[in-house]
Amino acid sequence: MDSKTDLHELKEIIRTFCEERDWDKYHNAKDLAIGIAIEASELLEHFIFKSDKEVEECFNNTEKKEQISEEMADVLFLLLRLSQRYNIELSDELIKKIGKNVEKYPIEKIKGSNKKYTEL
């Protein structure tokens, strides 16, 4: 479904869902950003102290994969809600950020390295 759904459509689904529940009064930038951090932390809980092999096993276990997917959906929901409430075009911002990173991390200096460009 990812290939058939655009961000605008998702934002509209979220807008309708939240407006029907009168949640605008609770969804200010601060609280949405806090929510993103909390949900991202809940996502991290699935991986803490696990080896690479154990992490891979999580994605091969239907129940664990569903739990991870739900946390990812929570993060996405709040991120899209924040962008919807404050008129931020995420696609545009992502493209701009990738452009900045192309300059910051040139292939010839970064490829194959896990170090930041400034450390090279």
The first five atom37 places (N, CA, C, CB, O) and aatype in JSON, in Angstrom:
{
  "aatype": [12, 3, 15, 11, 16, 3, 10, 8, 6, 10, 11, 6, 9, 9, 1, 16, 13, 4, 6, 6, 1, 3, 17, 3, 11, 18, 8, 2, 0, 11, 3, 10, 0, 9, 7, 9, 0, 9, 6, 0, 15, 6, 10, 10, 6, 8, 13, 9, 13, 11, 15, 3, 11, 6, 19, 6, 6, 4, 13, 2, 2, 16, 6, 11, 11, 6, 5, 9, 15, 6, 6, 12, 0, 3, 19, 10, 13, 10, 10, 10, 1, 10, 15, 5, 1, 18, 2, 9, 6, 10, 15, 3, 6, 10, 9, 11, 11, 9, 7, 11, 2, 19, 6, 11, 18, 14, 9, 6, 11, 9, 11, 7, 15, 2, 11, 11, 18, 16, 6, 10],
  "atom_mask": [
    [1, 1, 1, 1, 1],
    [1, 1, 1, 1, 1],
    [1, 1, 1, 1, 1],
    [1, 1, 1, 1, 1],
    [1, 1, 1, 1, 1],
    [1, 1, 1, 1, 1],
    [1, 1, 1, 1, 1],
    [1, 1, 1, 1, 1],
    [1, 1, 1, 1, 1],
    [1, 1, 1, 1, 1],
    [1, 1, 1, 1, 1],
    [1, 1, 1, 1, 1],
    [1, 1, 1, 1, 1],
    [1, 1, 1, 1, 1],
    [1, 1, 1, 1, 1],
    [1, 1, 1, 1, 1],
    [1, 1, 1, 1, 1],
    [1, 1, 1, 1, 1],
    [1, 1, 1, 1, 1],
    [1, 1, 1, 1, 1],
    [1, 1, 1, 1, 1],
    [1, 1, 1, 1, 1],
    [1, 1, 1, 1, 1],
    [1, 1, 1, 1, 1],
    [1, 1, 1, 1, 1],
    [1, 1, 1, 1, 1],
    [1, 1, 1, 1, 1],
    [1, 1, 1, 1, 1],
    [1, 1, 1, 1, 1],
    [1, 1, 1, 1, 1],
    [1, 1, 1, 1, 1],
    [1, 1, 1, 1, 1],
    [1, 1, 1, 1, 1],
    [1, 1, 1, 1, 1],
    [1, 1, 1, 0, 1],
    [1, 1, 1, 1, 1],
    [1, 1, 1, 1, 1],
    [1, 1, 1, 1, 1],
    [1, 1, 1, 1, 1],
    [1, 1, 1, 1, 1],
    [1, 1, 1, 1, 1],
    [1, 1, 1, 1, 1],
    [1, 1, 1, 1, 1],
    [1, 1, 1, 1, 1],
    [1, 1, 1, 1, 1],
    [1, 1, 1, 1, 1],
    [1, 1, 1, 1, 1],
    [1, 1, 1, 1, 1],
    [1, 1, 1, 1, 1],
    [1, 1, 1, 1, 1],
    [1, 1, 1, 1, 1],
    [1, 1, 1, 1, 1],
    [1, 1, 1, 1, 1],
    [1, 1, 1, 1, 1],
    [1, 1, 1, 1, 1],
    [1, 1, 1, 1, 1],
    [1, 1, 1, 1, 1],
    [1, 1, 1, 1, 1],
    [1, 1, 1, 1, 1],
    [1, 1, 1, 1, 1],
    [1, 1, 1, 1, 1],
    [1, 1, 1, 1, 1],
    [1, 1, 1, 1, 1],
    [1, 1, 1, 1, 1],
    [1, 1, 1, 1, 1],
    [1, 1, 1, 1, 1],
    [1, 1, 1, 1, 1],
    [1, 1, 1, 1, 1],
    [1, 1, 1, 1, 1],
    [1, 1, 1, 1, 1],
    [1, 1, 1, 1, 1],
    [1, 1, 1, 1, 1],
    [1, 1, 1, 1, 1],
    [1, 1, 1, 1, 1],
    [1, 1, 1, 1, 1],
    [1, 1, 1, 1, 1],
    [1, 1, 1, 1, 1],
    [1, 1, 1, 1, 1],
    [1, 1, 1, 1, 1],
    [1, 1, 1, 1, 1],
    [1, 1, 1, 1, 1],
    [1, 1, 1, 1, 1],
    [1, 1, 1, 1, 1],
    [1, 1, 1, 1, 1],
    [1, 1, 1, 1, 1],
    [1, 1, 1, 1, 1],
    [1, 1, 1, 1, 1],
    [1, 1, 1, 1, 1],
    [1, 1, 1, 1, 1],
    [1, 1, 1, 1, 1],
    [1, 1, 1, 1, 1],
    [1, 1, 1, 1, 1],
    [1, 1, 1, 1, 1],
    [1, 1, 1, 1, 1],
    [1, 1, 1, 1, 1],
    [1, 1, 1, 1, 1],
    [1, 1, 1, 1, 1],
    [1, 1, 1, 1, 1],
    [1, 1, 1, 0, 1],
    [1, 1, 1, 1, 1],
    [1, 1, 1, 1, 1],
    [1, 1, 1, 1, 1],
    [1, 1, 1, 1, 1],
    [1, 1, 1, 1, 1],
    [1, 1, 1, 1, 1],
    [1, 1, 1, 1, 1],
    [1, 1, 1, 1, 1],
    [1, 1, 1, 1, 1],
    [1, 1, 1, 1, 1],
    [1, 1, 1, 1, 1],
    [1, 1, 1, 1, 1],
    [1, 1, 1, 0, 1],
    [1, 1, 1, 1, 1],
    [1, 1, 1, 1, 1],
    [1, 1, 1, 1, 1],
    [1, 1, 1, 1, 1],
    [1, 1, 1, 1, 1],
    [1, 1, 1, 1, 1],
    [1, 1, 1, 1, 1],
    [1, 1, 1, 1, 1]
  ],
  "atom_positions": [
    [[0.8, -1.19, 0.0], [0.0, 0.0, 0.0], [0.86, 1.26, 0.0], [-0.92, -0.01, 1.19], [0.39, 2.31, -0.46]],
    [[2.11, 1.21, 0.5], [2.96, 2.4, 0.5], [3.08, 3.0, -0.88], [4.34, 2.05, 1.03], [3.1, 4.22, -1.04]],
    [[3.15, 2.15, -1.89], [3.33, 2.67, -3.25], [2.06, 3.32, -3.79], [3.75, 1.54, -4.18], [2.1, 3.98, -4.83]],
    [[0.94, 3.16, -3.1], [-0.32, 3.71, -3.58], [-0.85, 4.86, -2.71], [-1.36, 2.62, -3.63], [-1.89, 5.42, -3.02]],
    [[-0.15, 5.2, -1.66], [-0.61, 6.22, -0.71], [0.4, 7.36, -0.65], [-0.83, 5.61, 0.69], [1.6, 7.12, -0.56]],
    [[-0.11, 8.59, -0.71], [0.81, 9.73, -0.59], [0.67, 10.38, 0.78], [0.55, 10.76, -1.71], [-0.28, 10.12, 1.52]],
    [[1.63, 11.22, 1.11], [1.64, 11.85, 2.43], [0.42, 12.73, 2.65], [2.9, 12.66, 2.62], [-0.14, 12.76, 3.74]],
    [[0.01, 13.45, 1.62], [-1.16, 14.32, 1.76], [-2.39, 13.5, 2.15], [-1.42, 15.08, 0.44], [-3.16, 13.91, 3.03]],
    [[-2.56, 12.37, 1.52], [-3.7, 11.5, 1.83], [-3.64, 11.04, 3.29], [-3.72, 10.28, 0.88], [-4.65, 11.05, 3.99]],
    [[-2.46, 10.64, 3.73], [-2.31, 10.21, 5.12], [-2.59, 11.35, 6.1], [-0.9, 9.67, 5.35], [-3.24, 11.16, 7.13]],
    [[-2.1, 12.55, 5.77], [-2.36, 13.7, 6.63], [-3.85, 14.0, 6.73], [-1.62, 14.93, 6.1], [-4.34, 14.36, 7.8]],
    [[-4.56, 13.84, 5.64], [-6.01, 14.08, 5.65], [-6.74, 13.03, 6.48], [-6.56, 14.08, 4.22], [-7.69, 13.35, 7.19]],
    [[-6.3, 11.8, 6.41], [-6.89, 10.74, 7.24], [-6.68, 11.08, 8.71], [-6.27, 9.35, 6.91], [-7.6, 10.96, 9.52]],
    [[-5.47, 11.5, 9.05], [-5.13, 11.85, 10.43], [-5.91, 13.09, 10.87], [-3.62, 12.09, 10.58], [-6.42, 13.13, 11.98]],
    [[-6.0, 14.1, 9.99], [-6.75, 15.32, 10.33], [-8.19, 14.95, 10.68], [-6.71, 16.34, 9.14], [-8.71, 15.37, 11.71]],
    [[-8.83, 14.18, 9.84], [-10.23, 13.79, 10.07], [-10.37, 13.01, 11.37], [-10.75, 12.95, 8.89], [-11.24, 13.3, 12.19]],
    [[-9.51, 12.03, 11.56], [-9.53, 11.21, 12.78], [-9.44, 12.08, 14.02], [-8.37, 10.19, 12.77], [-10.22, 11.92, 14.96]],
    [[-8.5, 13.01, 14.03], [-8.28, 13.86, 15.21], [-9.38, 14.91, 15.39], [-6.93, 14.56, 15.1], [-9.79, 15.17, 16.51]],
    [[-9.84, 15.49, 14.3], [-10.9, 16.5, 14.41], [-12.2, 15.87, 14.9], [-11.13, 17.19, 13.05], [-12.94, 16.49, 15.67]],
    [[-12.49, 14.66, 14.47], [-13.7, 13.97, 14.94], [-13.66, 13.73, 16.45], [-13.87, 12.62, 14.21], [-14.71, 13.61, 17.09]],
    [[-12.48, 13.67, 17.01], [-12.32, 13.42, 18.44], [-12.01, 14.69, 19.22], [-11.22, 12.41, 18.67], [-11.79, 14.64, 20.44]],
    [[-11.98, 15.83, 18.52], [-11.71, 17.14, 19.14], [-10.35, 17.16, 19.83], [-12.82, 17.48, 20.16], [-10.22, 17.64, 20.96]],
    [[-9.35, 16.63, 19.15], [-8.01, 16.54, 19.72], [-7.1, 17.72, 19.36], [-7.38, 15.28, 19.28], [-5.97, 17.78, 19.85]],
    [[-7.56, 18.64, 18.53], [-6.68, 19.77, 18.16], [-6.15, 20.48, 19.39], [-7.43, 20.76, 17.27], [-4.99, 20.9, 19.4]],
    [[-6.96, 20.63, 20.41], [-6.54, 21.36, 21.62], [-5.4, 20.66, 22.37], [-7.73, 21.53, 22.55], [-4.7, 21.29, 23.16]],
    [[-5.21, 19.38, 22.11], [-4.13, 18.63, 22.76], [-2.9, 18.47, 21.88], [-4.62, 17.27, 23.17], [-1.83, 18.1, 22.35]],
    [[-3.06, 18.75, 20.61], [-1.99, 18.48, 19.65], [-1.23, 19.74, 19.26], [-2.55, 17.82, 18.41], [-1.28, 20.19, 18.11]],
    [[-0.53, 20.3, 20.24], [0.36, 21.43, 19.95], [1.75, 20.88, 19.61], [0.43, 22.42, 21.16], [2.02, 19.69, 19.82]],
    [[2.61, 21.72, 19.11], [3.93, 21.27, 18.65], [4.73, 20.58, 19.75], [4.72, 22.45, 18.12], [5.35, 19.54, 19.52]],
    [[4.7, 21.15, 20.95], [5.47, 20.58, 22.06], [4.99, 19.17, 22.39], [5.36, 21.48, 23.3], [5.8, 18.24, 22.48]],
    [[3.69, 19.01, 22.55], [3.18, 17.71, 22.95], [3.31, 16.66, 21.85], [1.73, 17.83, 23.36], [3.54, 15.49, 22.13]],
    [[3.17, 17.07, 20.59], [3.37, 16.13, 19.49], [4.84, 15.71, 19.4], [2.92, 16.76, 18.16], [5.14, 14.54, 19.16]],
    [[5.76, 16.67, 19.59], [7.18, 16.33, 19.56], [7.54, 15.39, 20.72], [8.04, 17.62, 19.63], [8.31, 14.45, 20.54]],
    [[6.99, 15.65, 21.89], [7.21, 14.76, 23.03], [6.67, 13.37, 22.72], [6.54, 15.33, 24.32], [7.32, 12.37, 23.01]],
    [[5.49, 13.32, 22.12], [4.89, 12.04, 21.74], [5.77, 11.27, 20.78], [0.0, 0.0, 0.0], [5.91, 10.05, 20.89]],
    [[6.36, 11.98, 19.82], [7.26, 11.33, 18.86], [8.44, 10.7, 19.59], [7.77, 12.35, 17.8], [8.82, 9.56, 19.33]],
    [[9.02, 11.46, 20.52], [10.17, 10.94, 21.27], [9.79, 9.72, 22.12], [10.76, 12.04, 22.17], [10.54, 8.75, 22.19]],
    [[8.63, 9.78, 22.74], [8.18, 8.66, 23.57], [7.93, 7.42, 22.73], [6.9, 9.04, 24.34], [8.36, 6.32, 23.08]],
    [[7.24, 7.6, 21.61], [6.95, 6.45, 20.74], [8.23, 5.89, 20.13], [5.97, 6.85, 19.63], [8.36, 4.68, 19.96]],
    [[9.19, 6.77, 19.79], [10.47, 6.3, 19.27], [11.21, 5.49, 20.34], [11.35, 7.49, 18.79], [11.87, 4.5, 20.03]],
    [[11.09, 5.91, 21.59], [11.7, 5.15, 22.69], [11.05, 3.79, 22.85], [11.59, 5.94, 24.0], [11.72, 2.8, 23.13]],
    [[9.72, 3.75, 22.67], [9.03, 2.46, 22.75], [9.47, 1.54, 21.61], [7.5, 2.67, 22.71], [9.54, 0.33, 21.79]],
    [[9.77, 2.11, 20.46], [10.31, 1.33, 19.35], [11.69, 0.77, 19.72], [10.41, 2.21, 18.07], [11.99, -0.39, 19.46]],
    [[12.51, 1.61, 20.33], [13.85, 1.17, 20.72], [13.83, 0.04, 21.74], [14.62, 2.34, 21.3], [14.74, -0.8, 21.76]],
    [[12.82, -0.01, 22.57], [12.73, -1.06, 23.58], [12.76, -2.46, 22.97], [11.46, -0.89, 24.39], [13.21, -3.41, 23.61]],
    [[12.3, -2.58, 21.75], [12.28, -3.89, 21.1], [13.69, -4.38, 20.73], [11.42, -3.83, 19.84], [13.89, -5.57, 20.45]],
    [[14.66, -3.47, 20.73], [16.0, -3.82, 20.25], [17.09, -3.75, 21.32], [16.37, -2.92, 19.12], [18.21, -4.21, 21.11]],
    [[16.77, -3.17, 22.46], [17.79, -2.96, 23.48], [18.4, -4.3, 23.92], [17.2, -2.22, 24.7], [17.69, -5.27, 24.19]],
    [[19.72, -4.31, 23.99], [20.51, -5.45, 24.44], [20.37, -6.69, 23.57], [20.14, -5.79, 25.84], [20.64, -7.8, 24.02]],
    [[19.94, -6.51, 22.34], [19.82, -7.65, 21.43], [20.96, -7.62, 20.42], [18.45, -7.62, 20.7], [21.4, -6.56, 19.97]],
    [[21.42, -8.78, 20.07], [22.45, -8.9, 19.04], [21.79, -8.69, 17.67], [23.16, -10.29, 19.11], [20.57, -8.66, 17.56]],
    [[22.61, -8.54, 16.64], [22.07, -8.4, 15.28], [21.2, -9.6, 14.93], [23.22, -8.27, 14.27], [20.15, -9.45, 14.29]],
    [[21.63, -10.79, 15.34], [20.87, -12.0, 15.04], [19.51, -11.97, 15.75], [21.66, -13.25, 15.45], [18.49, -12.32, 15.16]],
    [[19.5, -11.55, 17.0], [18.24, -11.48, 17.75], [17.29, -10.44, 17.16], [18.52, -11.15, 19.22], [16.07, -10.65, 17.15]],
    [[17.84, -9.34, 16.67], [17.0, -8.32, 16.03], [16.37, -8.9, 14.77], [17.83, -7.07, 15.68], [15.17, -8.71, 14.53]],
    [[17.17, -9.59, 13.97], [16.62, -10.23, 12.76], [15.51, -11.21, 13.1], [17.74, -10.95, 11.98], [14.51, -11.31, 12.4]],
    [[15.7, -11.95, 14.19], [14.68, -12.9, 14.63], [13.37, -12.21, 14.99], [15.19, -13.71, 15.83], [12.29, -12.77, 14.8]],
    [[13.47, -10.98, 15.52], [12.26, -10.2, 15.83], [11.41, -10.0, 14.57], [12.63, -8.83, 16.44], [10.18, -10.09, 14.62]],
    [[12.07, -9.74, 13.46], [11.34, -9.48, 12.23], [10.84, -10.75, 11.57], [12.23, -8.72, 11.26], [9.99, -10.7, 10.67]],
    [[11.34, -11.89, 12.01], [10.86, -13.17, 11.51], [9.75, -13.75, 12.39], [12.0, -14.16, 11.41], [9.13, -14.75, 12.04]],
    [[9.51, -13.13, 13.52], [8.46, -13.54, 14.45], [7.26, -12.63, 14.2], [8.95, -13.46, 15.95], [7.34, -11.41, 14.4]],
    [[6.15, -13.22, 13.78], [4.96, -12.44, 13.39], [4.48, -11.5, 14.49], [3.84, -13.37, 13.0], [4.18, -10.34, 14.23]],
    [[4.41, -11.99, 15.71], [3.92, -11.17, 16.82], [4.87, -10.01, 17.12], [3.74, -12.04, 18.07], [4.42, -8.88, 17.29]],
    [[6.16, -10.3, 17.19], [7.13, -9.24, 17.48], [7.19, -8.22, 16.35], [8.53, -9.85, 17.71], [7.29, -7.02, 16.6]],
    [[7.12, -8.69, 15.12], [7.13, -7.77, 13.98], [5.91, -6.86, 14.01], [7.17, -8.56, 12.64], [6.01, -5.68, 13.69]],
    [[4.78, -7.4, 14.4], [3.56, -6.58, 14.5], [3.72, -5.52, 15.59], [2.34, -7.47, 14.8], [3.3, -4.38, 15.4]],
    [[4.31, -5.89, 16.72], [4.54, -4.92, 17.8], [5.47, -3.81, 17.34], [5.12, -5.62, 19.04], [5.22, -2.63, 17.62]],
    [[6.54, -4.17, 16.65], [7.48, -3.18, 16.13], [6.78, -2.28, 15.11], [8.71, -3.88, 15.48], [6.94, -1.06, 15.13]],
    [[6.0, -2.89, 14.23], [5.27, -2.13, 13.21], [4.3, -1.14, 13.84], [4.51, -3.08, 12.29], [4.16, -0.02, 13.34]],
    [[3.65, -1.53, 14.93], [2.72, -0.63, 15.61], [3.45, 0.57, 16.2], [1.97, -1.38, 16.7], [2.94, 1.69, 16.14]],
    [[4.62, 0.35, 16.75], [5.4, 1.47, 17.29], [5.85, 2.41, 16.16], [6.64, 0.96, 18.08], [5.83, 3.63, 16.31]],
    [[6.24, 1.82, 15.04], [6.63, 2.64, 13.9], [5.43, 3.46, 13.41], [7.17, 1.76, 12.75], [5.58, 4.63, 13.05]],
    [[4.25, 2.85, 13.39], [3.04, 3.56, 12.97], [2.72, 4.7, 13.94], [1.85, 2.6, 12.88], [2.27, 5.76, 13.51]],
    [[2.94, 4.49, 15.23], [2.71, 5.56, 16.21], [3.62, 6.75, 15.95], [2.93, 5.02, 17.64], [3.18, 7.9, 16.0]],
    [[4.9, 6.48, 15.67], [5.84, 7.55, 15.36], [5.4, 8.29, 14.1], [7.28, 6.99, 15.18], [5.38, 9.52, 14.07]],
    [[5.04, 7.55, 13.07], [4.61, 8.15, 11.81], [3.34, 8.98, 12.0], [4.38, 7.07, 10.74], [3.23, 10.08, 11.47]],
    [[2.4, 8.45, 12.75], [1.15, 9.17, 13.02], [1.46, 10.54, 13.62], [0.25, 8.36, 13.97], [0.97, 11.57, 13.13]],
    [[2.26, 10.55, 14.67], [2.55, 11.81, 15.35], [3.37, 12.76, 14.48], [3.29, 11.54, 16.65], [3.15, 13.97, 14.51]],
    [[4.29, 12.24, 13.71], [5.08, 13.07, 12.8], [4.19, 13.69, 11.73], [6.2, 12.24, 12.14], [4.3, 14.88, 11.43]],
    [[3.32, 12.88, 11.15], [2.39, 13.41, 10.14], [1.42, 14.41, 10.76], [1.62, 12.27, 9.47], [1.08, 15.42, 10.14]],
    [[0.97, 14.14, 11.97], [0.06, 15.07, 12.66], [0.75, 16.4, 12.91], [-0.44, 14.47, 13.99], [0.15, 17.45, 12.7]],
    [[2.0, 16.37, 13.35], [2.76, 17.6, 13.56], [2.9, 18.37, 12.26], [4.14, 17.29, 14.15], [2.71, 19.59, 12.23]],
    [[3.24, 17.68, 11.21], [3.41, 18.36, 9.91], [2.07, 18.87, 9.39], [4.05, 17.42, 8.88], [2.02, 19.93, 8.75]],
    [[1.01, 18.15, 9.63], [-0.33, 18.58, 9.2], [-0.78, 19.81, 9.98], [-1.35, 17.45, 9.38], [-1.31, 20.75, 9.38]],
    [[-0.58, 19.83, 11.28], [-1.02, 20.95, 12.12], [-0.26, 22.23, 11.82], [-0.85, 20.61, 13.59], [-0.81, 23.33, 11.95]],
    [[1.02, 22.11, 11.4], [1.85, 23.29, 11.22], [2.28, 23.51, 9.77], [3.08, 23.18, 12.1], [3.26, 24.2, 9.5]],
    [[1.53, 22.9, 8.86], [1.73, 23.13, 7.41], [3.18, 22.93, 6.97], [1.28, 24.53, 7.04], [3.76, 23.81, 6.32]],
    [[3.75, 21.82, 7.32], [5.11, 21.48, 6.89], [5.0, 20.4, 5.82], [5.99, 20.98, 8.11], [4.39, 19.35, 6.03]],
    [[5.6, 20.69, 4.69], [5.59, 19.74, 3.56], [6.76, 18.78, 3.74], [5.67, 20.49, 2.18], [7.89, 19.09, 3.36]],
    [[6.48, 17.62, 4.32], [7.55, 16.67, 4.64], [8.32, 16.2, 3.42], [6.97, 15.48, 5.35], [9.54, 16.05, 3.49]],
    [[7.64, 15.98, 2.31], [8.35, 15.54, 1.1], [9.38, 16.58, 0.68], [7.36, 15.28, -0.06], [10.53, 16.24, 0.39]],
    [[8.98, 17.84, 0.66], [9.89, 18.92, 0.29], [11.07, 19.0, 1.26], [9.15, 20.26, 0.25], [12.22, 19.15, 0.85]],
    [[10.75, 18.91, 2.54], [11.8, 19.02, 3.56], [12.78, 17.85, 3.48], [11.18, 19.1, 4.95], [13.98, 18.03, 3.68]],
    [[12.27, 16.68, 3.2], [13.15, 15.51, 3.08], [14.08, 15.67, 1.88], [12.32, 14.23, 2.94], [15.28, 15.38, 1.99]],
    [[13.55, 16.13, 0.76], [14.38, 16.33, -0.43], [15.46, 17.38, -0.14], [13.51, 16.77, -1.64], [16.62, 17.2, -0.53]],
    [[15.08, 18.48, 0.54], [16.07, 19.51, 0.88], [17.15, 18.95, 1.81], [15.37, 20.72, 1.55], [18.33, 19.24, 1.64]],
    [[16.72, 18.15, 2.79], [17.68, 17.59, 3.75], [18.63, 16.61, 3.06], [16.94, 16.89, 4.89], [19.83, 16.6, 3.37]],
    [[18.12, 15.8, 2.15], [19.0, 14.89, 1.42], [20.0, 15.7, 0.6], [18.18, 13.95, 0.5], [21.17, 15.32, 0.52]],
    [[19.56, 16.8, -0.01], [20.47, 17.66, -0.76], [21.6, 18.19, 0.12], [0.0, 0.0, 0.0], [22.76, 18.21, -0.29]],
    [[21.25, 18.62, 1.33], [22.27, 19.1, 2.28], [23.23, 17.97, 2.65], [21.61, 19.68, 3.55], [24.44, 18.18, 2.76]],
    [[22.68, 16.76, 2.84], [23.52, 15.63, 3.23], [24.43, 15.17, 2.09], [22.66, 14.48, 3.69], [25.52, 14.66, 2.34]],
    [[23.98, 15.34, 0.84], [24.84, 15.03, -0.31], [26.1, 15.89, -0.24], [24.08, 15.26, -1.66], [27.2, 15.42, -0.51]],
    [[25.91, 17.15, 0.11], [27.06, 18.06, 0.22], [27.9, 17.76, 1.46], [26.57, 19.52, 0.26], [29.13, 17.78, 1.4]],
    [[27.24, 17.48, 2.54], [27.92, 17.26, 3.82], [28.68, 15.93, 3.84], [26.9, 17.28, 4.95], [29.74, 15.82, 4.47]],
    [[28.14, 14.93, 3.15], [28.73, 13.59, 3.15], [29.0, 13.13, 1.71], [27.8, 12.59, 3.86], [28.3, 12.26, 1.21]],
    [[30.01, 13.71, 1.05], [30.29, 13.32, -0.33], [30.72, 11.85, -0.43], [31.38, 14.22, -0.92], [31.46, 11.35, 0.42]],
    [[30.25, 11.19, -1.46], [30.49, 9.76, -1.64], [31.97, 9.42, -1.56], [29.93, 9.3, -2.98], [32.36, 8.46, -0.91]],
    [[32.79, 10.21, -2.23], [34.22, 9.89, -2.28], [34.91, 9.95, -0.92], [34.92, 10.84, -3.22], [35.98, 9.37, -0.76]],
    [[34.3, 10.63, 0.06], [34.92, 10.7, 1.39], [34.21, 9.8, 2.4], [34.91, 12.13, 1.89], [34.79, 9.47, 3.44]],
    [[32.98, 9.42, 2.12], [32.16, 8.71, 3.1], [31.94, 7.25, 2.78], [30.85, 9.39, 3.22], [31.82, 6.43, 3.7]],
    [[31.87, 6.89, 1.53], [31.46, 5.55, 1.14], [32.24, 4.48, 1.89], [31.65, 5.36, -0.36], [33.47, 4.46, 1.89]],
    [[31.5, 3.59, 2.54], [32.1, 2.49, 3.28], [32.52, 2.84, 4.69], [0.0, 0.0, 0.0], [33.01, 1.98, 5.41]],
    [[32.33, 4.09, 5.1], [32.74, 4.52, 6.44], [31.5, 4.71, 7.32], [33.56, 5.85, 6.37], [30.44, 5.13, 6.85]],
    [[31.64, 4.39, 8.57], [30.55, 4.68, 9.5], [30.85, 5.91, 10.33], [30.29, 3.48, 10.41], [30.14, 6.21, 11.29]],
    [[31.89, 6.62, 9.97], [32.26, 7.84, 10.68], [31.57, 9.03, 10.06], [33.78, 8.05, 10.68], [31.25, 9.03, 8.87]],
    [[31.34, 10.04, 10.88], [30.82, 11.29, 10.34], [31.89, 11.94, 9.49], [30.37, 12.23, 11.48], [33.08, 11.77, 9.73]],
    [[31.46, 12.69, 8.49], [32.38, 13.37, 7.59], [33.38, 14.21, 8.37], [31.61, 14.25, 6.62], [34.56, 14.27, 8.0]],
    [[32.93, 14.87, 9.44], [33.82, 15.74, 10.2], [34.91, 14.97, 10.93], [33.02, 16.54, 11.2], [35.91, 15.56, 11.35]],
    [[34.74, 13.65, 11.08], [35.74, 12.85, 11.75], [36.8, 12.31, 10.78], [35.07, 11.69, 12.47], [37.83, 11.8, 11.21]],
    [[36.54, 12.42, 9.47], [37.48, 11.87, 8.5], [38.7, 12.73, 8.32], [36.79, 11.68, 7.18], [39.58, 12.39, 7.53]]
  ]
}
